[in-house]
Amino acid sequence: MELPASIHPNESWKINKVCEVFNLRAEELKEIIKRVGYNIKDIESYLAKKRLPKEPFKN
């Protein structure tokens, strides 16, 4: 099943699917939606940036 292009908070099946695909809790997804909106591509881009490996600490 493909992801929908956008998500709406009243469509629980979309929320469940997006949470499953991105390994998120519903609360996490709702916070991300507050930051970037309902577009799945925007959510995906946000997560890609947040989940990048961090640089090792340099002195």
N, C-alpha and C positions, 0 to 999 in steps of 0.2 A: 504494500500500500504506500503510495506517495504521500508526502506531506502536503497539506493545503498551502496555498499561497499566503494566506493570512489566518489569524486566529481571533476568535471572539470569546470573551470570558463566559458567555452563556452557552457555548457549544462544548460541553464537557468531553465529548469524544475527541475533539481536536486538542484540547488541553492534555488529555491522557496520552494521545499519540505523540505529541511534541515532547512531553515529559519522558516518555519511553525512549524515543529516538535520541534525545540529548542527555539522558540519564539525570533528570532534574526532578525535584519535588515540585508540586503545584505552587507552593509558596515562593520558591525560587523563580519559577517562570513568571509569576505575577509581578515580582520585583523587576525582572528584566523587561517585561512589557511596559512598566512605568517609565523605564529609562529610554527604551528604543522604539516602542510602539508595537503594533500588532502584525507587522510584516515578518514572515518567517525568515526571509533572507537577511533582514536586519538583526533578528534574534541570532541567527546562525553566525553572522559576522561578529556580533558582540561576544558570543561564546568563544569563537576562534581567537579573538584578541585576549580574552580573559584567561584562557587555558594554555597560552603559550608557556613553554618552560622558562623559568626565570633565570637570568644571568647569575652566575656565582658571584658572591660578594668579592669585590676587589678593594684592596687598600691603596 
